[in-house]
């Protein structure tokens, strides 16, 4: 096989590459949310969608992900992850172009489903590569930087999608431009040095079947508890990301631009500060144990399981505080004024999202560290599959149905309250981790 290697990226440059790609992937999600109102119109190029159809568009990427994620993770045993990511992201690039030329709900739905294929290759394989290339003492911080791209990309997508669609008075153009954004990064990944340690191989080099890999993961009760809680987190965050601008605009009677910029600003601020804080707290909690490892007082296995246990302390605590404050902010926003006080809602959302995003780094570390090293890619694939299948796949459609049946206010309360599932299962995960330690 001809090696396509024309440059060598340092670990920091690789982190920057993967983080930037992650921003673009989630910018696309935010862009879709920003143009929902245009898609629901029967004029000005809209498709006349109802709330359920609009919500379904935010969920359909999971179909491509369901098919592709375990396959990409499996083949990372024999094909370098950077080649697999380049292939997947090339498919993603074609899919967003397909979005940009769609003129019906069914065309757009098919295009959104195909984007999941590209996301599958990248989301399941990039984090293990970052862990393998990061200095041991900076692993938590680097994973935090990578995952901070999720809220940052979403928020930038709100603003980008709104501005570009307004500039051209057409919702198609933001997706077409995304294609050109991604191409340079695909080429860099494809043409740079492929570090052999990124292969997802067992120490003895033996190749495992997909069914064997998934079976090992599903027998790990700690891992299963983590990913079920993660799906609850994704349900709420995905639902807020998709329906937030529409809810604020319609319920609090503010303009679309105010809703977009306010929520985008909150998500950027809380995403970066919250994710960074989660990494900071976990690093501080682990400092004593890192020193013990440097003195050979504990093994590397003991160190990593301690990291899982400390992560599982932060996760249910952060998600519980976030759930309570976001719910209270929504309730109090209508306690004194009609249709509601947007500022009160925003304050509750800021505090809530800070604590919710604080759990991102600990969750990622716990999921990858509680499984055998060679299964980290497959662990990510399965966790993100479950996260999507039980979380942000159904949430836009389910929340859209709640809005139609119960009204926007009750629907948003239910969206925040869904986090109780994460509180329960992450508390269970902490209890299991303590027993293992």
Residue pairs with C-beta under 8 A, 6 or more apart in sequence:
3 194
4 190
4 191
5 191
5 192
5 193
5 194
6 191
6 192
7 188
7 191
7 192
7 193
8 192
8 193
9 17
9 188
9 192
9 193
11 133
11 134
11 135
14 129
14 130
14 133
15 130
15 133
15 134
15 142
15 145
15 146
17 185
17 188
17 189
18 122
18 126
18 129
18 130
18 146
19 145
19 146
19 148
19 149
20 149
20 185
21 89
21 122
21 126
21 182
21 185
21 189
22 122
22 126
22 146
22 147
22 149
22 150
22 153
23 149
23 152
23 153
23 156
24 153
24 178
24 181
24 182
24 185
25 92
25 118
25 119
25 122
25 123
25 153
26 149
26 150
26 151
26 152
26 153
26 154
26 157
27 153
27 154
27 156
27 157
27 160
27 178
27 181
28 96
28 115
28 153
28 157
28 175
28 178
29 58
29 153
29 154
29 157
29 241
29 242
30 153
30 154
30 155
30 156
30 157
30 158
30 160
30 161
30 241
30 264
31 157
31 158
31 160
31 161
31 174
31 175
31 178
32 57
32 58
32 112
32 157
32 161
32 242
33 58
33 154
33 157
33 158
33 161
33 241
33 242
33 243
33 244
33 245
34 157
34 158
34 159
34 160
34 161
34 162
34 165
34 174
34 245
34 260
35 161
35 162
35 165
35 171
35 174
36 54
36 242
36 245
36 246
37 245
37 246
37 249
37 256
38 44
38 45
38 46
38 165
38 171
39 46
39 47
39 49
39 54
39 57
39 108
39 171
40 46
40 47
40 48
40 49
40 50
40 51
40 54
41 48
42 48
44 169
45 169
45 170
45 171
45 172
46 171
47 104
47 105
47 108
49 57
49 105
51 400
51 401
51 403
51 404
52 397
52 400
52 401
52 404
53 105
54 396
54 400
55 242
55 243
55 396
55 397
55 398
55 399
55 400
55 401
56 109
56 396
56 397
57 105
57 108
57 109
57 112
57 396
58 112
58 238
58 242
58 392
58 396
58 397
59 392
59 393
59 394
59 395
59 396
59 397
60 109
60 112
60 113
60 116
61 112
61 113
61 115
61 116
61 119
61 388
62 116
62 385
62 388
62 389
62 392
62 393
63 113
63 116
64 95
64 113
64 114
64 115
64 116
64 117
64 118
64 119
64 120
65 116
65 117
65 119
65 120
65 384
65 385
65 388
66 116
66 385
66 388
66 389
67 117
67 120
68 88
68 116
68 117
68 120
68 121
69 120
69 123
69 124
69 381
69 382
69 384
69 385
70 210
70 213
70 214
70 378
70 381
70 382
70 385
71 210
72 84
72 88
72 120
72 121
72 124
72 125
72 377
72 381
73 124
73 125
73 200
73 213
73 377
73 378
73 380
73 381
74 210
74 213
74 378
75 84
76 84
76 125
76 198
76 199
76 200
76 377
77 199
77 200
77 201
77 207
77 208
77 374
78 199
78 207
80 194
80 198
80 199
81 125
81 126
81 128
81 129
81 198
81 199
81 200
81 377
82 129
82 189
82 190
82 192
82 194
82 198
83 190
83 194
84 121
84 125
85 121
85 122
85 125
85 126
85 189
86 186
86 189
86 190
87 121
88 117
88 118
88 119
88 120
88 121
88 122
89 118
89 121
89 122
89 182
89 185
89 186
89 189
90 118
90 186
91 114
91 117
91 118
92 114
92 115
92 117
92 118
92 119
92 122
92 182
93 118
93 179
93 182
93 183
93 186
94 114
94 179
95 111
95 112
95 114
95 115
95 117
95 118
96 111
96 115
96 175
96 176
96 178
96 179
96 182
97 175
97 176
97 179
98 107
98 110
98 111
98 114
99 108
99 111
99 112
99 115
99 172
99 175
100 172
100 173
100 174
100 175
100 176
100 179
101 107
101 172
101 176
102 108
102 111
102 172
116 388
120 381
120 384
123 380
123 384
124 377
124 378
124 380
124 381
124 384
125 377
125 380
126 146
127 143
127 146
127 364
127 368
127 376
127 380
128 198
128 200
128 368
128 376
128 377
128 380
129 195
129 198
130 142
130 143
130 146
131 139
131 142
131 143
131 368
131 376
132 195
132 197
132 198
133 195
133 198
134 142
134 143
136 290
137 290
139 365
140 279
140 282
140 283
140 286
140 307
140 361
140 365
141 279
141 280
141 283
143 279
143 361
143 364
143 365
144 275
144 276
144 278
144 279
144 360
144 361
145 279
147 275
147 360
147 361
147 364
148 271
148 272
148 275
148 276
148 360
150 271
150 360
151 267
151 268
151 270
151 271
151 272
151 274
151 275
151 353
151 357
152 267
152 268
152 271
152 272
154 241
154 267
154 271
155 263
155 264
155 265
155 266
155 267
155 268
155 271
156 264
156 268
158 245
158 260
158 261
158 263
158 264
158 267
159 260
159 261
159 264
160 174
161 171
161 174
162 256
162 257
162 260
164 173
164 174
164 177
165 171
165 173
165 174
167 173
200 374
200 375
200 376
200 377
200 378
201 207
201 374
202 208
202 372
202 374
203 374
208 374
210 378
213 375
213 378
214 378
214 382
216 371
216 372
216 375
217 223
217 371
217 375
217 378
217 379
217 382
218 224
218 382
220 370
220 371
221 432
222 308
222 370
222 429
222 432
222 433
222 436
223 367
223 370
223 371
223 379
223 383
225 425
225 426
225 428
225 429
225 432
226 312
226 363
226 366
226 367
226 370
226 383
226 425
226 426
226 429
227 367
227 382
227 383
227 386
227 387
228 386
228 390
228 421
228 425
229 315
229 316
229 319
229 363
229 421
229 422
229 423
229 424
229 425
229 426
229 429
230 363
230 367
230 383
230 386
230 387
230 391
230 422
231 386
231 387
231 389
231 390
231 391
231 421
232 390
232 391
232 418
232 419
232 420
232 421
232 422
232 425
233 319
233 356
233 359
233 363
233 387
233 391
233 419
233 422
234 387
234 388
234 390
234 391
234 392
234 395
235 390
235 391
235 392
235 394
235 395
235 398
235 415
235 418
236 356
236 395
236 415
236 416
236 418
236 419
237 356
237 392
238 391
238 392
238 395
238 396
239 392
239 395
239 396
239 398
239 399
239 415
239 418
240 415
241 267
241 392
242 392
242 395
242 396
242 399
243 396
243 399
243 400
243 403
243 411
243 412
243 415
244 259
244 263
245 256
245 259
245 260
245 263
246 259
247 403
247 408
247 411
247 412
248 254
248 258
248 259
248 262
248 263
248 342
248 345
249 255
249 256
249 258
249 259
250 408
251 339
251 340
251 408
251 409
251 412
252 259
252 333
252 339
252 340
252 341
252 342
252 345
253 339
254 262
254 342
262 342
262 346
263 349
266 346
266 349
266 350
266 353
267 353
269 350
270 350
270 353
270 354
270 356
270 357
271 353
271 357
273 354
273 357
274 353
274 354
274 355
274 356
274 357
274 358
274 360
275 357
275 358
275 360
275 361
277 354
277 358
278 314
278 318
278 357
278 358
278 359
278 360
278 361
278 362
279 361
281 314
281 358
282 307
282 310
282 311
282 314
282 361
282 362
282 365
285 310
285 313
285 314
286 303
286 306
286 307
286 310
289 298
289 303
289 306
289 307
290 303
292 298
292 303
293 299
293 300
293 302
293 303
298 306
302 437
304 369
305 369
305 370
305 433
305 436
305 437
306 437
307 365
307 366
307 369
308 365
308 366
308 369
308 370
308 433
308 436
309 430
309 433
309 434
309 436
309 437
310 362
311 362
311 363
311 365
311 366
311 369
312 362
312 366
312 426
312 429
312 430
312 433
313 430
314 358
314 359
314 362
315 359
315 362
315 363
315 366
315 422
315 426
315 429
315 430
316 422
316 423
316 426
316 427
316 430
318 355
318 356
318 358
318 359
318 362
319 355
319 356
319 359
319 419
319 422
319 423
319 426
320 419
320 423
321 352
321 355
322 351
322 352
322 353
322 354
322 355
322 356
322 358
322 359
322 419
323 352
323 356
323 416
323 417
323 419
323 420
323 423
324 352
325 348
325 351
325 352
325 355
326 348
326 349
326 351
326 352
326 353
326 356
326 416
327 348
327 352
327 413
327 416
327 417
328 348
329 344
329 345
329 346
329 347
329 348
329 349
329 351
329 352
330 345
330 348
330 409
330 412
330 413
330 416
331 413
332 341
332 344
332 348
333 340
333 341
333 342
333 344
333 345
333 348
334 340
334 341
334 409
340 409
352 416
356 419
366 429
366 433
367 379
367 380
367 383
368 376
368 379
368 380
370 433
371 379
395 415
399 411
399 414
399 415
402 410
402 411
402 414
402 415
403 411
406 414
